[in-house]
Amino acid sequence: MTASITAIAARPFVFKNVYLSLSLPAFLKLIPGAKAVVVQRDPNTVLSSVFAMRNQLPPDVWRSIRPPFVSDVENEDVLSQSAYQCVRSQQLLSAATESLPAEKLLTYGYEDLCRDPAGFVAAVSEWSGLTPRESARVPDHFAPSPGPGLPDDLAQRATEIVASLNETGEEYLARVEAYPTRR
């Protein structure tokens, strides 16, 4: 399948799908030989982006991942809901990927990729065993998308909200697993 998509598009099969990242173990089992590169952004940038998106929607509308137990924060303001969404989604991603062997998953920082795209290509090439095309043009660097940012007062409050989500990832995941019907 990925070979067909790659042939049709004339470039590698690469896409951003947060839901798929939670299903990486199953996806990698279904497609023998498949590997995944997870590019992670600065959590504060992600939070400011989620907050900006959620602020443009009705309070009960969620985009991207709607983590289990959103009822924990359904009566909270959008900043609290956004922080909850970011923290819980990262915990779910960590749980989905922690058992994957190193030969199946490479994690790379978004800011590192922006700072040194050639280093990223070299790291992926070495890890995957694939050789970049001769014609591939890799920029020296590019400016990372700064995200919308948060005003100082909201940034401080967001830090406090994230810190208050003190349930460990393991505790949260145990609660998710114990829940009879996942939402």
C-alpha positions in Angstrom: 0.0 0.0 0.0 2.7 2.5 1.0 4.6 1.7 -2.2 1.5 2.5 -4.3 0.9 5.7 -2.5 4.6 6.6 -2.8 4.6 5.8 -6.6 1.4 7.8 -7.2 2.6 10.8 -5.3 6.2 10.5 -6.5 7.4 11.1 -2.9 7.5 9.2 0.4 4.3 8.4 2.2 4.4 10.9 5.0 1.5 12.4 6.8 0.5 14.0 10.1 -2.3 12.0 11.8 -2.5 12.2 15.6 -5.0 9.4 15.8 -2.8 7.1 13.8 0.1 7.8 16.1 -2.0 6.3 18.9 -2.4 3.2 16.8 1.2 2.8 15.8 1.8 -0.6 17.3 -1.2 -2.1 15.4 -0.3 -0.2 12.2 3.3 -1.4 12.3 2.1 -5.0 12.8 -0.3 -4.8 9.8 2.4 -3.5 7.4 5.5 -5.6 7.7 8.6 -3.6 7.3 6.9 -0.3 8.1 8.7 2.1 10.3 7.5 5.4 11.9 9.2 8.7 12.6 7.5 10.7 15.3 8.3 14.4 15.2 7.6 16.0 18.5 7.1 19.7 19.1 7.7 21.9 22.1 4.6 21.1 24.4 4.0 24.9 25.1 3.8 25.5 21.3 1.4 22.6 20.9 -0.7 23.9 23.8 -0.9 27.5 22.4 -2.0 26.0 19.0 -4.7 23.8 20.5 -5.9 26.7 22.7 -6.1 29.0 19.6 -8.0 26.4 17.6 -10.4 25.6 20.5 -11.0 29.3 21.1 -12.5 29.6 17.7 -14.9 26.7 18.2 -18.0 26.3 20.4 -17.0 25.0 23.8 -18.3 21.5 23.3 -16.5 21.0 20.0 -13.1 19.2 20.1 -10.6 18.9 17.3 -7.8 16.4 17.1 -7.8 14.0 19.9 -10.6 14.0 22.4 -9.0 12.1 25.2 -10.9 9.8 27.5 -12.5 11.4 30.6 -13.0 14.8 29.1 -15.9 15.0 31.5 -13.2 15.7 34.1 -12.8 19.2 32.5 -16.1 19.7 30.6 -17.1 22.6 32.8 -13.6 24.2 32.8 -12.5 27.1 30.6 -11.0 26.5 27.2 -7.4 26.9 28.5 -7.9 24.2 31.0 -9.5 21.9 28.5 -6.7 22.6 26.0 -4.0 21.8 28.6 -5.9 18.6 29.6 -6.1 17.6 25.9 -2.4 18.1 25.3 -1.2 16.4 28.5 -3.5 13.4 28.1 -2.8 13.0 24.4 0.9 13.0 25.1 0.4 10.3 27.8 -1.6 8.2 25.3 1.1 8.6 22.6 3.8 7.6 25.1 1.9 4.5 26.1 1.3 3.6 22.5 5.0 3.9 21.5 6.9 2.9 24.6 6.8 -0.8 23.8 7.9 -0.4 20.2 11.4 -1.6 19.4 14.0 1.0 18.4 14.2 -0.4 14.8 10.5 0.4 14.3 10.3 3.9 15.8 12.4 7.0 15.6 11.5 10.1 17.7 12.9 13.4 16.6 12.4 17.0 17.8 10.7 19.4 15.5 13.0 22.3 16.5 16.0 20.0 15.7 14.5 19.2 12.3 14.1 22.9 11.6 17.6 23.8 12.8 19.3 21.0 10.8 17.1 19.3 8.1 20.2 17.6 6.6 20.9 16.1 10.0 17.3 14.9 10.2 17.6 13.3 6.8 20.9 11.7 7.8 19.5 10.3 11.0 16.4 8.9 9.3 18.6 7.5 6.5 21.0 5.8 9.0 18.1 4.5 11.1 16.0 3.2 8.3 18.6 2.0 5.9 17.1 4.1 3.1 19.3 6.3 0.9 17.9 9.8 0.0 17.5 10.5 -3.7 20.3 12.3 -5.3 17.9 14.9 -6.5 16.5 15.6 -3.0 17.1 19.2 -2.1 17.3 19.7 1.6 17.4 23.2 2.9 20.2 24.3 5.3 17.5 25.2 7.8 14.1 26.7 8.0 12.2 28.8 10.5 10.0 26.7 12.8 6.4 27.8 12.8 6.2 29.8 16.0 2.6 28.9 16.8 0.2 31.5 18.0 1.8 31.8 21.5 0.0 32.7 24.7 0.0 36.0 26.5 2.3 35.9 29.6 -0.7 35.7 32.0 -2.2 32.8 30.2 1.2 31.1 29.7 1.7 31.2 33.5 -1.7 29.9 34.1 -1.3 27.1 31.5 1.9 26.0 33.3 0.0 25.8 36.6 -2.8 23.9 35.0 -0.5 21.3 33.4 1.3 20.9 36.8 -2.0 20.3 38.4 -2.7 17.3 36.2 -0.5 15.4 38.6 -2.0 12.0 37.9 0.9 10.1 36.5 0.7 8.7 33.0 0.5 5.2 34.4 -2.4 6.1 36.7 -4.2 7.8 33.9 -3.7 4.9 31.5 -4.8 2.4 34.1 -8.0 4.4 34.5 -8.5 4.4 30.7 -7.9 0.7 30.5 -10.3 0.0 33.3 -13.1 2.1 31.7 -15.7 -0.3 30.3 -16.4 1.7 27.1 -13.8 4.0 25.7 -15.0 7.2 24.3 
